C-alpha cells in the first residue's frame, strides 16, 4: 500500500492533468467558434 503523502501527491497530479485537459478542450470549442482552422486539432491533441 502506498503512503498517505504519496497518495496525496498522485491525486494532486491527477487533478492538474484533468484541469489541463479540460482547458485544452475549452480551447477547442473557442477556436472552432472563431473559425481558427488548424488550432482545434492542436488543442485536441494536447488534451490527450
N, C-alpha and C positions, 0 to 999 in steps of 0.2 A: 504494500500500500504506500502511496506517496504521502509525503508530509503536507501539513496544512499550508506552509509557506509556498511550497511548490505548486500545490493545487490553486492557491490564490493567484500566483504569478501566471499560471496557464490560463485560468479563467479571464484574467485581465488581458492577456494577449488575444484570446479568442474574441473578447469584446472589441478590441481595437480592430481586428481583422474584419469583423462583421460591420462595424461602423464605416470602415473604408469601402467595403463592397457596396453598401447602401449609398454612400456618397457618389461612387462611380456610376451606379445605376440611375441616380437622380440626374447626374450629368448627361447620361444617355438621353433621358427624356427632354432635358433642356436643349441639347444640341439638335435633336430631331425637331422640336418645336420651332427652333430658329433656322432650320434648314441648312445646318452646317454639315454638309456631306463629308463623310470620312471620319469625323470626330466620334459619332456614336459607336462605330466599330472599335476604335481605340479604347474608349471608356469601357465598353462591354468586356473587351479582352482584359483590361486592367482589373475589372471587378472579380475576376476568377481567382 
